[in-house]
Amino acid sequence: MTKRKPKAPPPRPLDLASRMLPSDALFWYAEEALPHFRSTIAGLYVLDGVPDAERLDATLESAIALVPRLRQRVLAMPLHLGLPEWADDPHFDRRYHLRHVSLAPPGDERHLLDLAATLFATPFDRERPLWEATWIEGLAGGRSAYLLKMHHSMVDGVGANAITDAITQRTRAEAPARIARPPARRLPTPAAQLATLARDNVRGSLDLARRGVAGALRGLSRPREALQDARRTLRGIRALVADALQPAARDPLSRESSGISRRFDVLEFDLERLRKLRGPLGATVNDVVLAALAGALGSYYRDRGHDLDTLKCMVPMNLRGRADSDAMGNRVGMFNVQLPVGEPSAKVRLVRVREQTSAAKDDQRGVAGPLFVELATSLPGAAFRWIARQAVGQVNVACTNIPGARETRYMAGAKVEAIYPFASVMEGTPVVMALVSYAGALHIGIDTDPEAIPDPQRIAELFEANVAMLEALV
């Protein structure tokens, strides 16, 4: 007689901090400082069929119970004395956040992407939880899609994997987990908010002092290691400051970029195809992507009659450990790569990109970012708005690469064929490329400002051609 396997315990809701991180607050205040900017990230899930409506609703209810941030709204501190906090929305209505639309025939990919771009550009209601999901029917071949967009202050790309796990299943027949959603707490009074802020500040100061004492004791017991750590930190800070002070290239196209309009395009590559280039070329998949992007943008600009040597590209660096892999908020560092768009040789472009990414890893400039984040904790909202305004036009292009689910996922009975990620363009930065690996493929979402880039599909075509050039080197 075979023993039955014990039932796995139901998943537990994420334990989330209520206070915004400074990196989250920067995205929150950016929209106040830059009215045309949308602090939005999104995932477009392409499904092989139409999900079951009841199961889809149950899936969303389960996700809301698992990820409390989905039912929380932003609450500003009285007089903006501290960073905003997350609080349960007493008026939360799940039906407001899930929409259902249908594409007009023929429902091809272009129609889907144009609709997704329009939905993406719509601002959030800042008095509600900062996310929206749209189930899109009418895609050719009996397929459908699901667009999940979130405010960037909620989560970064890697953290969004926890939400993907919550809204999808491992098999077509698997039912969504049934988890009771706890009742919403009342919004705190201003006095309670100030008391919480005082407690958080005291706790933060004590933690900082504790780490200072621990560092001093470590310096006494292991002086050589402590000195190496100090040198590494200083090297990272110096490189981070140099990155920030290096001006963006004078880009004739970005002058036309307002950040209001947008156009979505997508690409898909077999991940193994790109991994085969790593050994022979001595590069990571990210290096290959950046080198191909440099070649594509160089060709595009020359076609438009502009010869540039470099374009400044911002590259996020994931700083999450295993303990906070599912945490909400933004836990990323940043470093910049000068894309060699004027270099005619694909091999030299890759070498120059690889040199810069290797240097960024060696000096740990992305890891130095949290030091500035901690120092910014006590800054008022006005300071974050000022920082956001200074960011306009500081980079020409952005490219982010997110590790996603390795296995195929399902949504309420429909297979997830692809997940295309998108991040927002802004004034002065008319091209943003986002990549996510999923089930053996690399899915790429390209967000462009059509005021500056009138034919963005050309960039996608040139990117594919430049990947082929790098393969030819092997």
HELIX and SHEET records of a PDB file:
HELIX    1   1 PRO A   22  ALA A   33  1                                  12    
HELIX    2   2 ALA A   53  LEU A   66  1                                  14    
HELIX    3   3 PRO A   68  ARG A   71  5                                   4    
HELIX    4   4 PRO A   78  HIS A   80  5                                   3    
HELIX    5   5 ARG A   94  HIS A   97  1                                   4    
HELIX    6   6 GLU A  109  ALA A  121  1                                  13    
HELIX    7   7 ALA A  140  GLY A  142  5                                   3    
HELIX    8   8 ALA A  160  ILE A  167  1                                   8    
HELIX    9   9 PRO A  190  SER A  221  1                                  32    
HELIX   10  10 PRO A  223  LEU A  245  1                                  23    
HELIX   11  11 SER A  254  GLU A  256  5                                   3    
HELIX   12  12 LEU A  271  ARG A  275  1                                   5    
HELIX   13  13 ARG A  278  LEU A  281  1                                   4    
HELIX   14  14 VAL A  285  ASP A  303  1                                  19    
HELIX   15  15 ARG A  322  ASP A  324  5                                   3    
HELIX   16  16 ALA A  346  ASP A  363  1                                  18    
HELIX   17  17 ARG A  365  LEU A  375  1                                  11    
HELIX   18  18 GLY A  381  GLN A  390  1                                  10    
HELIX   19  19 GLN A  457  LEU A  473  1                                  17    
SHEET    1   A 6 LEU A  98  SER A 102  0                                        
SHEET    2   A 6 TRP A 131  LEU A 139  1                                        
SHEET    3   A 6 ARG A 143  HIS A 151 -1                                        
SHEET    4   A 6 THR A  40  LEU A  47 -1                                        
SHEET    5   A 6 ALA A 414  ALA A 423 -1                                        
SHEET    6   A 6 TYR A 410  MET A 411 -1                                        
SHEET    1   B 2 GLN A  72  LEU A  75  0                                        
SHEET    2   B 2 GLU A  85  ASP A  88 -1                                        
SHEET    1   C 6 ARG A 263  ASP A 270  0                                        
SHEET    2   C 6 ALA A 441  THR A 448 -1                                        
SHEET    3   C 6 VAL A 431  TYR A 438 -1                                        
SHEET    4   C 6 VAL A 397  ILE A 402  1                                        
SHEET    5   C 6 LEU A 311  ASN A 318  1                                        
SHEET    6   C 6 VAL A 332  LEU A 339 -1                                        
END                                                                             
